[in-house]
Amino acid sequence: MTKSTKPLQQIINNLVKKNPLTTLEWQQLIADALIPPQRAKVFGITPENVEEMIKVRSRLCQAVYTNILTLPSFSHQISVSDPANILLSLWNLWLPLAIELAGSRQKLARPLIQGILGGQGTGKTTLSIVLRVILAKLGYRTISISIDDIYKTYQERQLLQKQDPQLIWRGPPGTHDVELGLQVLDQLLSPHQYKSIQVPRFDKSAYGGAGDRTEPEIIESADIVLFEGWFVGVQPIDSLIFDTLTLPPIETDSDRKFAQDTNERLKDYLPLWERLDRLMVLYPTDYRLSLQWRLEAEQETIATGKSGMTESQVHDFVNYFWKSLHPELFITPLTRNSNLADLVIEINPDHTPSQVYKPGDI
């Protein structure tokens, strides 16, 4: 292999080891940053600024790589935790995304709220943790909040289930305290008005896995808020669609009624979405991967000696969420409309990031 076509991974590996790069290697980093053009566009990289952007990214990469590599948040799956994949994800996605986020924050006279939409297996929690590490190095106080953190209390959800037996699991629209979410986001947006801010947290292990609120996290302020969840930013659609809809697993009149009711409840979340400055979508190359990923996760849990769901239970669980907000109806449209989202990150079957683009650019 010639020097001019040295693998990117090898060049970045030399970079983090602080080995001097040749002129050809620097030129290769600069050329690589401009392709594909959709990714360069997302991160604001142009032929005019690319050299300076690569210098900034290089310095930051050297500063955070060791911390990122040792994060306990990475899955034990080889595809995700392999150092080569971590290094490439850091260089191609996490670093430029953090730099771009910091630039957006600088333009505001208040904290930035970044929405992150992603289902299980898409890596939204890991992404949030990594971004916090990088942004801290850039001097920004960053906090992550999951939509799970604003669930209604255990007692409230028990009453809710009696009122609507369709809500057999927590998660879909209707199981959250939207007012609590609005309260905490508004406080985070105006930290100077409060001596401290109580950020709600949720303990999924409480009540035998049913979950309940736990002690809030007390903070003074945050420069950047990462608000993540499996339907963050999702918009309600025309309810007439459900009258004759047949989209597996939405097949019966009862399924259609549940989907229609969930769509209606989604309207209550719109004030929350209005607080978002930006929205990124972690988008599996095939939405059905979430079933495969959940099955793998449960099998891994059982292998450690802990209790987990059977294959049949996993199918029921995943189908329940697809019935409530089917990805093809509610998430795919976000990837095509720049008025609804700002960034799409496609996720491969092995959980690693793939294409990065603005909605509608692919």
N, C-alpha and C positions, 0 to 999 in steps of 0.2 A: 504493500500500500504506500503510495507516495505521501510526502509530507503535506501536500496541499489537500489531501483527503483523509487526514487523520481523524479517527472517530471523535465526535464531540465529547463523549464521555471521558476519553483519555485526556483531552485538553483541559476539561474542567477538573479532572482529578489532579493534574499537575498544578492547576491554579490553586486549589484548596491546600495543596502541599507547599504552596508558595515557591514552586519551581519556576524559574524565569521562562516566559513563553517567547517563542520566536515571532518574528514579524509575520510570517505566514500563518501562524496559529492565531494571532490577534486578528488578522484579516479574515480568517475563517469564522471566528466568533462574530465579527461584525457582519459578515455576509449572512450567516445563519440567522441572526436576529431579525433580518428583513424578510425571511420566508418561514412559513407561508405568509403572504401579505395580510390575510385576515387576522392572524395572531399579532403581527406587528401593529396593525390598526388598533386592536384592543388596547395595547399597552402604549400607544402614542409614540411609536418608534418610526422615525422617518430617516431617509438618507442624510438629512442635514444634522440630526441629533444622535444618530446611532452610535457614533464613536464615544461620545460622552456618556451615553446611557450604559454602554458596555463597561466602561471604566467604573461607574457607580455600582453596577451589578457585581462586578468582579470583587471590589473591595468588600461589599456587603456579604458576598458568598464566603469569602475567607473568614469573615467575622462570625458568621452564624453556623457554618457547616457542622462543626463538632457538636454543638448544642442540638441541632436538628437531628443529626444521626442517632443520638442517644435518647431521643424522646421516647418515653414508655407508651405513648399513644398509638404507635404503629402496630398494625395487626401482625400476628405471628405468621400470617400467610407469606410464603416466600416471595410471591409476586409483588407484594406491597412493601415488605420490610427489607428486600434486597437492597444493599447499599447503592448499587448501580441505578436502580429505579428511583431511589430517594434523591440521588445526586442530580439526575436528569430532570425530575419533577421540580427540584429546588431551582435549578438554573432556568428551565423553560417556562415555569408557571409561577411558583410561589414567590420568588424574588421579584420578577417584574410586576406581579399583581400587587405585592406589598408596596413597591415603589409608586405604582399608579394610585393606590389607595391613599398613600401619604400625600401625594400631589393634590388629590381631590380634597383632602382634609385642609390643606393649606389655603385653598380658595374659599373656605367657609369661615364665618366668624363664630362658629359654634361646632359642637361635636358632629361627626359624620355617622350616619346609621346605614350600614351595609347589610342588605338582606341576602341570605344564602338559602336557596331552595335545593333540597336533595333528599332522596329516600335512603333507606338503609343500604349500606354497602357502597354508597357513592363517595364517602370520605369527607362529609361536611364537618364532622367533629374534628378529624385530624387536620383538615384545612384550617379550621378556626384556631387550633392550637399552634400550628406552624406560623400562621400570620401574626399571632400575638408575639411569638418569639422574635420574628423579624422586625415587626413594627416597634417593639421595645428597643431594639438596637438602633432604630431610627429616631428614638426619642418620643414615641407616642404611647400613651396609656390606652390600652385596648382591653375591652371586656367582651366576653361571649355570653349571649343569652339564647337559650333554646326555647322554642314555643312550648316544649314540655314543661319548662319552669313556670308557666302560667296556667297549668291545669287547675281546674276546680278541685277543691279539697275532696278527700275520700268520701266524706259524708255527703257532700253536695252531688258527687257523681253517683252515689247509691240512690239518692232521691231521683236524680235525672233518669237513671235506668228504669226505675219504676214508672216514671211518666212516659218514657219512650223505650220499650224493650228492644228496639233496633240497635241501640247504643250498647252493645254487649262488651265492647272494649273501649278503653280510653284512646284518644287519638284523633278521631274525626272532628270536623267543625261542630261546635256545640258542647264539647267537653272542656273548653278552656274558659278562663276568667278574662274576657277581653278588656274589661275596665281596669283590671290589675295591670295588664300589659300596657295599656295606654298611659296609666299613671307612672309606671317606671320609665317608659321611653320619654315621656314629657319631662320627667325630672332629670334624666340623663341629658336631655337637650338643653336644659337650663340649670346646670349644676351650681351656678353662683347664687341661686335662690335657696339652696339647702345646705345645712351643715354636713349632712351625710345622706346617702341614698341607700335604701334597702332593696337589694336586687333579689327577687324571689328565686328559690331553688326547690327542686323536686326530687324526692327519694323514691326511685322506682321499686325498691325492694320492700317498702313498707306494706303492711297488710297482705303478706304472702304474695307480693308481686303486683298487687293492685295499685300500690303507690300512693304517696301523700306528700303534702308540703313539708319541708324541713326548714331549719333555721336559714333565714336570708343571709346573703353576703352583704356586708356593709362596706361601701366605698365612698370616697369623697367626690370623684369625678372620673370621666373617661373622655379621651380625645376621639376614639373610634369605637363604635358599638357594632359587633357582629351578631346579627339576629338570625338564627338558623332554625330550620324545621322542614318537615316533609311537604308542607303545602304553603309555606311562607310566600306571599305575593300572588297566590293563585286567585283568579277572578271567577265570579259566578258567570254562568252561560245562560242562554235562552232556555227557560224551563220547558218549552214546547218540545225540545229535542227528546225529552225522556218519554213522551207519550207513546212513541212507536219504536224506541231504541232497542236494538238487540246487538250488544257488544259484550261478548264473554268477559267476565262472568255475570254481566247484567243481562238476565234472560227472562225472568218471570215478572209478573206484575208487582210482586212484593219487592223485587230487586229495583225495579224502576221507581217505585215509591220511595225507597230508601235513598236512591241517588238524587231524586228530585228534592227530598227534604234536606239532604246534606247541602245541595246546591243553594237552597234557600238560606240555610244557616250561615253559609259562607259570606253572605252580605254583611253580617255582623262584624266581620273581620276587616272590612274595607278601611275603617278609620285607622287600624293598625298599619295596614300597608301604606297608607298615606304618609306615615312617619318615615318610611324608608326613603333614603336619598338615592339608593341604587339597589339593583337586584341582580344577582348572578344565579344561574341555573346549572346545577350539576346533573347532567342528562345522560343516562345510560344509553349505549348504542342500541339497546333493545329493552323496553320497559320490563319485559318478562324476566330479565336478569335478577330482579329483586326477589323473585321466588327462589331461584337457584342460590342466591346469596344468603337468603334466610335459612334455607335447608342446610347449607354449609355451616352457617353460624351455630345452628342448633346441634348439628353433629359434632362440631368441635367442643361445644359446651358439655355434651354428654360424655365425650371422650375423656374429659377431665374429672369425671365422677360426679358432676353436678346434674341436677334434673333439667330436662329440656323437652321441647315439644316433639311429638311424633311427626312423621312425614304428613300424615293426614291432618293433624292439627295445624301444621305450617301452611298447608294448602288452604284450609279454612280461614286462617288468620290473614294471609296475603289477599285472598279473594275478597275478604271483608273490606279491606282498604281500597281495593280496585273498584268495588261496588260503590263505595262512598264517593271517591273522587278518581275516576278512571284516568290514568296518565294520558291516553290519547285525546281525551276531551279537555283536560284541564292543564296539562303540563306542556305537551307538544306545541300548542298555540303560543306559549310564552317564548319558545325558541325561534319563532318566526316573526315576532312583532317587537320592533325596537321601542315602541311606546309602553310595552309591558315589562321588559327586562333590558338589561344593559350588556350582559355577558353570558355566553353559554360555554360550559366546559364539558365536553363529551367524556364519558367514562367507559373504559374497555371492560370486557368480561372479567379480566384479572384485577379489576378495581383501579388500575392505573389511569391517569388522565390522557386523553387523546387530543382531538382538535379543540382549539380555542377560537371563538369568533363572536362577533356581535350578531344579535338576532337578525335573520334575514340574509346574512352574508354568505351562507352556504346553501 
